[in-house]
Amino acid sequence: MRLRLRNRWKYIGDNDGDWWKWAVFLDDEGTGDLAQIDSVEYVLHPTFREPVREVDDPHDGFMLETGGWGVFKVKAFVHLNDGETLKLTHKLVLKDTPERGVSD
């Protein structure tokens, strides 16, 4: 199965410092493996309100949208239709130049 966790970001800044809108999602590199997924449980940094969030909508790779100011390692428990669970990790990428982008 070819799945990897990626993120996109948009730098918005503010008067108090740096801030980004960002989203984390699964990429199957066109293999169709996303169709085998039931849901994704994302584990964010513990400083987030509700750091564990489940997404069961396959739209845009089970995308979770949120915002913040710092990088950390995102964990994802990928629950497959056959009952198996995969664990993926991804170090969040946030940049101010370019002010929007997608991680590799």
Secondary structure as the mmCIF struct_conf table of DSSP 4:
data_model
#
loop_
_struct_conf.conf_type_id
_struct_conf.id
_struct_conf.beg_label_comp_id
_struct_conf.beg_label_asym_id
_struct_conf.beg_label_seq_id
_struct_conf.end_label_comp_id
_struct_conf.end_label_asym_id
_struct_conf.end_label_seq_id
STRN STRN1 ARG A 4 TYR A 11
STRN STRN2 ASP A 14 ASP A 14
TURN_TY1_P TURN_TY1_P1 ASN A 15 ASP A 16
STRN STRN3 GLY A 17 GLY A 17
STRN STRN4 TRP A 20 ASP A 27
TURN_TY1_P TURN_TY1_P2 GLU A 29 GLY A 30
BEND BEND1 THR A 31 GLY A 32
HELX_RH_3T_P HELX_RH_3T_P1 ASP A 33 GLN A 36
STRN STRN5 ILE A 37 VAL A 43
TURN_TY1_P TURN_TY1_P3 PRO A 46 THR A 47
BEND BEND2 PHE A 48 GLU A 50
STRN STRN6 VAL A 52 VAL A 55
HELX_RH_AL_P HELX_RH_AL_P1 HIS A 59 PHE A 62
STRN STRN7 LEU A 64 GLY A 68
BEND BEND3 TRP A 69 TRP A 69
STRN STRN8 LYS A 73 LEU A 80
TURN_TY1_P TURN_TY1_P4 ASN A 81 ASP A 82
BEND BEND4 GLY A 83 GLY A 83
STRN STRN9 THR A 85 LYS A 91
BEND BEND5 ASP A 96 GLU A 99
STRN STRN10 ARG A 100 VAL A 102
#
